[in-house]
Amino acid sequence: MGIRTVKPTTNALRQVTFDDFADITAVRPLKRLTVPKKKKGGRNFQGKITIRHQGGGAKQRVRLVDFKQDKFDVLATVKTIEYDPTRGARVALLFYRDGEKRYIIAPDGLKVGDTLMSSEQKQEAKLGMRLPLKHIPIGLEIHNVELVRGAGGKLARGAGNLVKLMAIDGDNAQLRLPSGEIRLVKSDCLATIGKVSNPDRRLISIGKAGRSRLLGIRPTVRGTAMNPVDHPHGGGEGKQSIGLKAPKTKWGKKALGVKTRKPQPSDRLIMQRRKKRK
């Protein structure tokens, strides 16, 4: 993938960058492996907005991606590398030897014609192979990692993401996650070798408001720009800062430095917390 710029014929196009889609080999997806994406506009079943700043957007079809890849010891050939409008990573269409077709998240560097396989036995570690963590060499980059055996991949599924296998200690594998967190996962959990495709996606600049609307993102208004009746940060003369002891949400809850994560049973598996952003 590369980043494409255009002539700045308008002010809006001056900051815009686009994906050049050079790695895409098929324009249309396999229709029976897609479903229409239902638009909810950030509303729950009662019609109340529970997630703000969502609404509109272009029509999309969700690709039914196989995160489990539990078709073991059956060779598959990569038929196409395709664009997925609902995720940053590319998806690869696999044709299995027995005739079945499935989408998977494409690793970076995967090409049409490559052969892949999922296996529970020890195999040669090649790009795109899906193996248990205990059969993967230490230090390799992996993605789509399971947290529970057979539940499907949960970790490192976004564009350009990767998990590093640090060590194998008995029944546990030590992983370094994209956030910097180091945690233990059962060594019989499956993972795919390689990092996720489309790593340059983070370099794309949306550049103008219209592209945000096509993505289903509605305008966001700062609390300090509102009236006091609308937000705890509202009111004041000019560029008034937050006139409270501590920043609060629109509903009066403290919003800065407050821990929101409840204790989880899996906390004992976290060896090192992620690094805080400055």
N, C-alpha and C positions, 0 to 999 in steps of 0.2 A: 504494500500500500504506500501511496505517496500523498503529499498535500498539494492541492491545486489552488492557485490564485487566479483572479480575473482582473481585467482592466478596471481601474476605479472611475468608471464613467459617471457614477453617482456617489454621494457622500456615504450612503449605506454600504456600498460595495468596497469601500476603502479598507475595511478591517475584516472582510469576510474571507474565509478559506474553506475549501471543499475537499472531500475525499475524491481521489482520482479513480477509484474502483478498478485499478489495474490488475488486481488479483482475482477479480470475479470472472468466472467462466460460463455462467448461465444467467439469463435475464429473468426467466420465469421459474418459480418453484414447482415442486411436485405437489399438485393441488390437494391430493388426498392426505398429505402429511401437513396440512395447514388448516387453521380454523380462524374465523373472523375475530378480531379483538373487540370486546364489548367495552364501550365507553361509559364510564360511571361519573365523570366530572367531579371526583372527590367526594361523592355522596354515599351514604350508607343505605340500608334497606328502607329507612324511614324518609329518605329524601333530604336528610340534613347533611350539610357540608361538614365532613370530619377531617378532610385534607384540603387545605386552601391552595389556591393558585393552580388548580387543574381544570381543564375543560377544552373542548374543541379538538383540533388536531386532524391530521390527514387520516384517511381510512387505512387500516393495517391488517395483515393476516399473520397470525402467530404461527411460527414454525414449531412443530411438535418434536422437540429435541430429546434424544435418548440420553439421559444423564446416567442411567445405570450401566448401559453397555454390557448386559448380562448374557449375551449370546456367545458362549465360550467355545474356543477352539474351532471357530468357523472363520475362514479367511474372508475378508471384505476388500473390495476395490473402491477407491475414491473416484466417483463419477464426475462430480462437479464441486466447485467452491462457490458458495452463494452468499448474497447479502441478506441480512435479517433485519427488518425495520424495527424490531422490538428489542434488539440488543446491540452492543458495540462490536462484539466478536463476529467473525465469519462463521458460517455453518458449512459442513461438508456432507454431501449425500453419498452414503455407502451402499453399494450393491453386494450383498452377501452371496456366497456360492450356492446357497439353497434357494435363492430367488427373492429373499426379503430385502426391503429397502428401508433405511433409517437415516435420520439426520443426527449428527453429532457436532459438538463445538470443535471447530477446526483449530489444530495447533499451528503455531507460527512456522512457516516453512513447508507445510503439507502441500503436495501437488497432485493434480489429476493423474490417475494411473498408479499411485502408491497403494500398497497392500497393507492392511492393518489387521489386528486380531486382539481379542480379549481372551485372557487365560488365567486360570487359578494356579497353574503350574509355572515353574521357573522357565522363562524364555529369554531370548536375546532382547536386550533393552533397545528398542528402536523408536523413533519419533512416531507418536500416535498410538503405540501399544498400550493396552490397559491391563495392569498387573496389580497383585497385592503389594502393599508397601514393603513387606518383608523380602520380596523378590526383586526390588528395584535397587540398583547400586547407590551407595551413599553419595550425596552431593549433587544428584541430578535434579533438574528443574521439572516439576510436575504441576498438573492442574486438575480441576474437576475431582477433588479429593472427597471421599466419603467420610462422614463422622460416625456413622453406624453402618456396619456391614450389611449390604443389600438394599440400603435406603436411597442410593443414588448420590451423585456428587453434589456437595454443598459449598466447598471452598474453592476459591480462585476460578471463577467462571467468567469474569469480566474481561474486556479487551486488554491484552498485554499483561494480564496478571500471571503470577507464578508462585508456587510454594516450593521451598527448598527442603529436601530431606536431609536432616542433620545427623540422625543416628537411629539405630534400631537397638532397643534394650528389652530383650525378652518378648513379651506380648505387646509392647508399646513401641510406637515410632515417634521420634521427636521432629516436629515440623516448625519451620519459620514461615509465618504467614505474611502476605503482602503488607499488613499493617505494622509489622515488626514484632508482633506477638509470637511467643514460642509456646507451643502446647503439645500435649501427648494425644495420639490417636492410636487405636488398636492396629496392630501391624498386619492384620488380615483384611483391612479396608482397602478398596480398590482406588487406583489413581491412574491418570493418563500421563504419559511421558511427553515433556515439552511444555512451552509456555503458550498461553492463549494468543490467537492471531490478532491482527490489527492493532499493534502496539502504538501506532502514531495517532490513534483516535483522540488522545488527550491534547494534541496540538491543534485540533480543529477549532477555529473561532466562529461562533455563531454569527456575530457581527451586527445583526439587526433584529428588531423586534419581531418582524414577520416570520422569521425562521423559528423563533421560540413558540409562536402560536401554532405553527404547523406541527411542532413536537408535542402540543397539548399543554404548554406551559402558559398560564395566564399572568397578567401583570402583578407585581408585588409592590406594595406601598410600605414605606418605612413607618414604624410606629411614631417616630419623632415628627413626622410630617402630618400626623392626624390631630384631631381635636381631643381634648381631655375625655370627652364622653365616649370616644371610640377606642382609646388605647391608654394604658397607664403612662406611656412615654409622651403622650400628646400635650399640646398647649405650649405656652411660653412665647416670648418675643424673639423674632429672628431665628437664628440657628441655635435654638435652646437645646442644651444637652439633657440627658435623663435626669429629671429632678426628683429622684427617689434614692433611698439608701442603697437599694440593690435593684438591678434590672428585673422587670417582671414581664410575663406574657400578657396578652390581651385579657386573659381571665384571672390575672392577679397572682399567678404562681411564679415563684422565683425562677430565673432563667439563666443565671450565670454561676458556674462553679457548683451546681447542684447535681449530685449523683442520681441518675435516673434508672440505672441498671439494677434490677433486683438480684439478690444472690441466687445462683443456679447450682444444681448438683454437679455440673461439669466444671465448676470453678477449681476443683482440686487438680484438674488436668492442665491448667494454665500455669506454666513454669515462669513466664515473664510477660507482663502486661505490655500492650502496645504503647509506643511512645506518644506522648501528648504533643499536639501541634502547637507551635508558638505563635 
